[in-house]
Protein backbone atom coordinates (compact mmCIF):
# COMPACT_ATOMS: atom_id res chain seq x y z
CA UNK A 1 0.00 0.00 0.00
CA UNK A 2 1.35 3.43 -0.91
CA UNK A 3 0.11 6.54 0.91
CA UNK A 4 1.07 9.64 -1.05
CA UNK A 5 0.22 13.34 -1.12
CA UNK A 6 1.44 16.83 -0.42
CA UNK A 7 3.20 17.34 2.95
CA UNK A 8 0.59 17.99 5.64
CA UNK A 9 -2.30 15.99 4.16
CA UNK A 10 -2.21 13.30 6.86
CA UNK A 11 -0.17 10.46 5.31
CA UNK A 12 1.70 9.68 8.52
CA UNK A 13 -1.39 9.74 10.74
CA UNK A 14 -3.23 7.48 8.29
CA UNK A 15 -0.26 5.15 7.70
CA UNK A 16 0.56 4.55 11.36
CA UNK A 17 -3.08 3.89 12.31
CA UNK A 18 -3.60 1.67 9.28
CA UNK A 19 -0.51 -0.39 10.08
CA UNK A 20 -1.75 -0.79 13.65
CA UNK A 21 -5.24 -1.91 12.58
CA UNK A 22 -4.09 -4.17 9.73
CA UNK A 23 -1.00 -5.64 11.42
CA UNK A 24 1.18 -4.36 8.59
CA UNK A 25 4.64 -2.77 8.57
CA UNK A 26 4.66 1.03 8.34
CA UNK A 27 7.55 2.81 6.62
CA UNK A 28 7.86 6.59 6.55
CA UNK A 29 10.40 7.13 3.76
CA UNK A 30 11.36 10.57 5.06
CA UNK A 31 12.22 9.15 8.50
CA UNK A 32 14.03 6.18 6.96
CA UNK A 33 16.10 8.53 4.78
CA UNK A 34 16.97 10.66 7.80
CA UNK A 35 18.05 7.64 9.88
CA UNK A 36 20.11 6.13 7.05
CA UNK A 37 21.32 9.49 5.70
CA UNK A 38 19.98 8.51 2.25
CA UNK A 39 20.61 11.93 0.73
CA UNK A 40 22.50 13.24 -2.26
CA UNK A 41 22.69 16.88 -1.21
CA UNK A 42 20.76 19.76 0.31
CA UNK A 43 18.26 22.10 -1.32
CA UNK A 44 19.00 25.60 0.02
CA UNK A 45 15.87 27.11 -1.57
CA UNK A 46 13.50 24.70 0.22
CA UNK A 47 15.74 24.20 3.25
CA UNK A 48 15.60 20.41 3.03
CA UNK A 49 17.80 17.44 2.09
CA UNK A 50 17.58 15.91 -1.40
CA UNK A 51 16.54 12.26 -1.31
CA UNK A 52 18.85 9.69 -2.95
CA UNK A 53 16.05 7.70 -4.61
CA UNK A 54 18.30 4.83 -5.75
CA UNK A 55 19.58 4.25 -2.21
CA UNK A 56 16.00 4.37 -0.87
CA UNK A 57 14.95 1.69 -3.41
CA UNK A 58 17.94 -0.49 -2.46
CA UNK A 59 17.16 -0.05 1.24
CA UNK A 60 13.48 -1.01 0.82
CA UNK A 61 13.77 -3.85 -1.74
CA UNK A 62 13.89 -6.80 0.70
CA UNK A 63 11.15 -5.45 2.97
CA UNK A 64 8.87 -4.74 0.01
CA UNK A 65 9.35 -8.21 -1.45
CA UNK A 66 8.02 -9.70 1.82
CA UNK A 67 4.75 -7.77 1.42
CA UNK A 68 2.38 -6.37 4.04
CA UNK A 69 3.96 -2.91 3.93
CA UNK A 70 2.46 0.59 4.01
CA UNK A 71 4.84 3.12 2.46
CA UNK A 72 4.36 6.81 3.25
CA UNK A 73 6.01 9.44 1.05
CA UNK A 74 4.89 12.53 -0.85
CA UNK A 75 6.51 11.61 -4.17
CA UNK A 76 5.95 8.25 -5.82
CA UNK A 77 7.32 8.20 -9.37
CA UNK A 78 10.60 6.49 -8.39
CA UNK A 79 9.05 3.47 -6.61
CA UNK A 80 8.75 0.31 -8.76
CA UNK A 81 5.16 -0.37 -9.82
CA UNK A 82 5.48 -4.01 -8.71
CA UNK A 83 5.69 -2.88 -5.09
CA UNK A 84 2.10 -1.68 -4.77
CA UNK A 85 -1.31 -3.28 -5.17
CA UNK A 86 -3.00 0.02 -4.37
CA UNK A 87 -2.04 3.69 -4.13
CA UNK A 88 -3.89 6.27 -2.05
CA UNK A 89 -3.29 9.96 -2.69
CA UNK A 90 -4.61 12.04 0.19
CA UNK A 91 -6.09 15.43 -0.71
CA UNK A 92 -6.66 18.37 1.64
CA UNK A 93 -8.45 21.66 1.05
CA UNK A 94 -6.01 24.56 1.07
CA UNK A 95 -7.54 26.31 4.09
CA UNK A 96 -6.73 23.22 6.22
CA UNK A 97 -3.40 22.56 4.49
CA UNK A 98 -2.18 26.15 4.92
CA UNK A 99 -2.69 25.96 8.71
CA UNK A 100 -1.02 22.54 8.95
CA UNK A 101 2.04 23.60 6.95
CA UNK A 102 2.35 26.94 8.71
CA UNK A 103 2.28 25.15 12.08
CA UNK A 104 5.23 23.04 10.83
CA UNK A 105 7.19 26.19 10.12
CA UNK A 106 6.73 26.26 6.34
CA UNK A 107 7.14 29.81 5.00
CA UNK A 108 7.45 31.75 1.77
CA UNK A 109 8.20 29.79 -1.38
CA UNK A 110 8.13 26.39 0.36
CA UNK A 111 4.64 27.07 1.75
CA UNK A 112 3.31 28.52 -1.52
CA UNK A 113 4.77 25.75 -3.69
CA UNK A 114 3.24 23.02 -1.50
CA UNK A 115 -0.15 24.73 -1.65
CA UNK A 116 0.11 25.04 -5.44
CA UNK A 117 1.14 21.37 -5.63
CA UNK A 118 -2.14 20.51 -3.91
CA UNK A 119 -4.24 22.91 -6.01
CA UNK A 120 -2.89 21.50 -9.27
CA UNK A 121 -3.19 17.85 -8.12
CA UNK A 122 0.52 17.40 -8.93
CA UNK A 123 1.02 14.29 -6.78
CA UNK A 124 -2.23 12.68 -7.92
CA UNK A 125 -1.16 13.14 -11.54
CA UNK A 126 2.29 11.75 -10.73
CA UNK A 127 0.65 8.66 -9.23
CA UNK A 128 -1.67 8.17 -12.22
CA UNK A 129 1.31 8.43 -14.58
CA UNK A 130 3.45 6.08 -12.45
CA UNK A 131 0.96 3.27 -11.75
CA UNK A 132 -2.02 1.61 -13.41
CA UNK A 133 -4.84 4.10 -13.13
CA UNK A 134 -7.23 1.56 -11.60
CA UNK A 135 -5.03 1.15 -8.49
CA UNK A 136 -4.73 4.91 -7.80
CA UNK A 137 -7.38 6.47 -5.55
CA UNK A 138 -7.85 9.99 -4.16
CA UNK A 139 -9.13 10.32 -0.61
CA UNK A 140 -10.26 13.54 1.12
CA UNK A 141 -8.22 14.26 4.24
CA UNK A 142 -9.60 17.38 5.90
CA UNK A 143 -11.22 16.25 9.15
CA UNK A 144 -11.01 13.48 11.76
CA UNK A 145 -14.20 12.08 10.17
CA UNK A 146 -12.39 11.84 6.81
CA UNK A 147 -9.56 9.96 8.54
CA UNK A 148 -11.98 7.42 10.05
CA UNK A 149 -13.82 6.97 6.74
CA UNK A 150 -10.50 6.48 4.91
CA UNK A 151 -9.29 3.95 7.47
CA UNK A 152 -12.54 1.99 7.21
CA UNK A 153 -12.44 2.06 3.40
CA UNK A 154 -8.80 0.96 3.20
CA UNK A 155 -9.33 -1.78 5.80
CA UNK A 156 -12.22 -3.13 3.70
CA UNK A 157 -9.96 -3.10 0.65
CA UNK A 158 -7.17 -4.92 2.54
CA UNK A 159 -9.60 -7.56 3.84
CA UNK A 160 -10.99 -8.12 0.34
CA UNK A 161 -7.49 -8.30 -1.14
CA UNK A 162 -6.49 -10.88 1.49
CA UNK A 163 -9.56 -13.02 0.66
CA UNK A 164 -8.89 -12.79 -3.10
CA UNK A 165 -5.15 -13.50 -2.87
CA UNK A 166 -4.69 -16.08 -0.12
Order of alpha helices (4+ residues) and beta strands (2+ residues): beta-alpha-beta-alpha-beta-beta-alpha-beta-beta-alpha-alpha-alpha-beta-alpha
